[in-house]
């Protein structure tokens, strides 16, 4: 149902209520982003490639979504996946689902400066879903509210998550090769 193997639906529902069985999904996730050229970067995530660039307004080639758009897309994808999971576990047939995420910055021209007033961050993110499914409106609204409030990506953005930074200095001549497009 909804593109998910129905044989896995019961198993998936049970897995997500058992802390030990959900542990492999909670593992540390790792991505590696490599500078390509200009503002273009390539991120590797479990063998998948994700490109990012900046807009022409900043002198970039605009060859891919910006990092900020990836954050919005990550939130939209997480909420959409959560809705698909929840309606499927309840036997609700989904006909259409889309999630629009939008947000503006307080001060985008702040990178490299200490955090403070006017720091470069989204002021708020707006998440609006559109859904058509075989269920009452009240059921769908309840699931939506629970999915958005329980979204791991929304909660990562919502709460103060420490960012612990480090830097490896590579000796000249030992640099890895550039990513290729």
C-alpha positions in Angstrom: 0.0 0.0 0.0 1.2 3.5 -0.9 4.4 2.0 -2.4 5.3 0.1 0.8 5.4 -3.7 0.8 2.3 -4.6 2.8 4.1 -7.6 4.2 6.5 -5.2 5.9 3.8 -2.9 7.3 3.1 -4.9 10.5 6.8 -5.6 11.0 7.7 -1.9 10.4 5.0 -0.8 12.9 6.4 -3.2 15.6 10.0 -2.2 14.8 9.3 1.5 15.4 7.9 0.8 18.9 10.8 -1.2 20.1 13.9 0.8 21.0 16.3 -2.0 20.4 14.9 -2.7 16.9 14.9 0.9 15.9 18.6 1.3 17.0 20.1 0.6 13.5 18.0 3.5 12.1 19.2 5.8 15.0 22.9 5.1 14.1 25.2 8.1 13.6 24.5 9.3 10.0 27.6 10.5 8.2 27.8 12.6 5.0 31.0 13.9 3.3 30.8 17.1 1.4 33.6 17.9 -1.0 34.3 21.3 -2.7 34.1 20.9 -6.5 34.6 24.4 -8.0 33.4 27.9 -7.3 30.5 27.5 -4.7 29.6 24.0 -6.1 29.9 21.1 -3.6 29.1 17.4 -3.8 27.9 15.5 -0.7 28.1 11.7 -0.5 25.5 10.0 1.7 25.5 6.2 1.8 26.6 6.1 -1.8 24.2 8.7 -3.0 25.3 12.0 -4.5 23.8 15.3 -3.5 24.9 18.5 -5.3 24.7 22.0 -3.8 25.6 25.4 -5.2 24.8 29.1 -4.6 22.7 31.4 -6.7 24.0 33.6 -9.5 23.2 36.6 -7.2 26.3 35.5 -5.2 28.4 34.9 -8.3 27.9 31.2 -8.4 26.7 29.0 -11.3 23.4 28.0 -9.7 23.9 24.4 -10.9 22.2 22.8 -7.9 20.0 23.7 -4.9 21.7 25.8 -2.1 22.6 24.2 1.2 19.6 26.2 2.7 17.3 24.6 0.2 18.6 21.2 1.2 17.6 21.9 4.8 14.1 22.8 3.7 14.0 19.8 1.4 15.2 17.5 4.3 12.4 18.8 6.5 9.8 18.3 3.7 11.1 14.8 2.9 11.1 13.8 6.6 7.5 15.0 7.1 6.4 13.4 3.9 8.0 10.1 4.8 6.4 10.3 8.3 2.9 10.9 6.8 3.3 8.0 4.3 4.4 5.7 7.2 1.5 6.8 9.5 -1.3 6.5 6.9 0.1 3.1 5.7 0.3 1.7 9.2 -3.4 2.7 9.5 -4.4 1.2 6.2 -5.2 4.5 4.7 -4.8 4.7 0.9 -2.9 7.8 -0.2 -3.7 9.5 -3.5 -1.6 12.7 -3.2 0.8 14.2 -0.7 3.1 17.2 -1.1 4.9 19.2 1.5 6.0 22.8 0.9 8.6 24.2 3.3 9.6 27.9 3.2 11.6 30.2 5.3 13.6 33.4 5.1 16.8 34.5 6.8 17.4 37.0 9.5 20.8 38.0 8.0 22.3 35.9 5.3 25.4 38.0 5.0 26.8 36.8 8.4 28.8 33.7 7.6 32.1 33.5 9.3 31.0 36.0 12.0 30.3 35.1 15.6 26.7 34.2 16.4 24.7 37.0 17.8 21.9 39.3 16.8 21.1 39.2 13.2 23.0 35.9 12.7 22.6 33.9 9.5 19.7 31.6 10.4 16.1 31.0 9.3 13.7 33.2 11.3 11.0 30.6 11.0 10.1 27.7 8.8 6.6 27.2 7.4 5.5 23.6 6.6 2.3 23.2 4.6 1.0 19.9 3.5 -1.5 19.0 0.8 -3.0 15.6 1.0 -5.7 13.5 -0.6 -6.4 10.2 1.1 -9.1 7.7 2.0 -9.7 9.1 5.5 -11.7 11.7 7.4 -10.2 15.2 7.6 -9.9 15.0 11.3 -7.8 11.8 11.1 -5.5 13.4 8.5 -5.1 16.6 10.5 -4.3 14.6 13.7 -1.7 12.5 11.8 -0.2 15.6 10.3 0.2 17.4 13.6 1.7 14.3 15.2 4.1 13.8 12.3 5.3 17.4 12.2 5.8 17.5 16.0 7.6 14.2 16.0 9.7 14.7 12.9 13.4 14.0 13.7 14.5 16.7 11.2 12.0 19.2 12.6 13.1 18.5 16.1 16.8 18.8 15.1 16.0 22.3 13.7 13.6 23.2 16.5 15.8 22.5 19.5 19.2 23.9 20.2 21.4 21.2 18.8 25.1 21.8 19.6 27.4 21.8 16.5 30.8 20.5 17.6 33.4 21.6 15.0 36.9 20.4 14.2 39.3 21.0 11.4 41.9 18.7 9.8 44.8 20.5 8.2 46.1 18.5 5.1 49.7 18.8 4.1 50.3 20.3 0.7 50.4 17.6 -2.0 48.3 15.2 0.1 45.0 16.8 -0.8 42.2 14.4 -2.1 41.1 14.9 -5.6 38.2 17.3 -6.4 34.8 15.8 -6.9 33.7 15.5 -10.5 30.4 16.5 -11.9 
